[in-house]
Amino acid sequence: MLEGGLHVFIVAGEESGDQLGFKLMRSLRAQCPDVRFSGVGGHAMQAEGLTSLFPLDDIAVMGFTAVIGRLPTIIDRVHRTVDAVVAAKPDILVIIDSPDFTHAVAKRVRRRLPDLPVVDYVSPSVWAWRPGRARRMRGYVDHVLALLPFEPAAHQRLGGPACTYVGHPLIERLGELRPAHGERPPLAGGGPATVLVLPGSRRSEVSRLLPVFRETLPLVEAASRRPLRWLLPAVPHLAAEVEAAVATWPVKPQILHGGEAKFAAFRSAHAALAASGTVTLELALSGVPMVVAYKVGWLESQVRHFLTVSTITLANLILGENAIPERLQWDCTPDKLAATLAPLIEEGPERRAQLAALARLDEAMRIGDEEPSERAARIVLSVAGR
């Protein structure tokens, strides 16, 4: 170990990893006060004391086309990161999500520093596609910190590295997601219903889903027996584009800005029309019935031929059943979305069945008295030999 305490080199690849990273850094410092950090991270990790090798924007790209366009920059940043790890000779390397980038770093570091422990925070979706990755990860990852409760069994089945379920970070935000008394009025009285419109957080998915959602809302209005209040929490970097698009809609949802307004909307909502992603787990933990929509470009759509699961919705995967309906790609049409969403806004069998399934999530995701970041930090320290 280097003089000056435990040295953790930590590499995140996008905003979600930055959020996990800063909480991990904070928990590591609480459990090991002499820890110090190097690596790659965003604003949240930098606020915890990390000096990032380069901005996250250099590598935070999604989709095949976008990655190809930025490939020279990404390759350069991989090599810069590997060289920095080798020069620093830390006590442990922690990679966070973004496997296309972080695993490229870990593989090269393992070749040059074969005795350096490597922890992967967030498992790649080996249970959904490319299952052979799990066994290959054993060559350069010593321990996986899983966000989903079924992932340790998946890694064991597929021959992957040691894997521990540490809990999803949303567990730490249940107070923001769950309605207080009176925040979500019952539908039984026939009063108005609040419905969320959530077209995604990436420009590509928003551009594909907004036109479909534009035509869906009037169909739901026509089918509903009660007044509807539509709310659209916009992500900050796309808010202006979303507002401009919604201005021409025949049924205009109210645009909300900021995290507080978003979670207040979740606590008041009765149903949601949502893009596939983490937001669906937020809705599920909030107890909001939903229909999940997803559309991608032609090239990305070919991935479906390699999927080994019957659902892409996180809550369905955790529950082990397709409790939340999905309308994907060619099925993602206004009439099918409206026909699936409308029954969820009434006190009928579809709504009751989904609510009953969502009520089982807490037990499925339980980790005990620790917070996810605390458990993750404890395992990182153990792998580092502390």
Helices and strands as residue ranges (DSSP letters): E 7-12, H 15-31, E 36-40, H 43-47, G 56-58, H 64-69, H 71-88, E 92-96, H 99-112, E 118-121, H 132-137, E 143-146, H 151-158, E 162-165, G 169-173, H 174-177, E 193-198, H 203-223, E 228-234, G 236-238, H 239-246, E 254-257, H 259-268, E 271-275, H 278-286, E 290-294, H 298-301, G 302-306, H 314-319, E 326-328, G 329-331, H 334-341, G 342-345, H 349-358, H 361-365, H 372-383
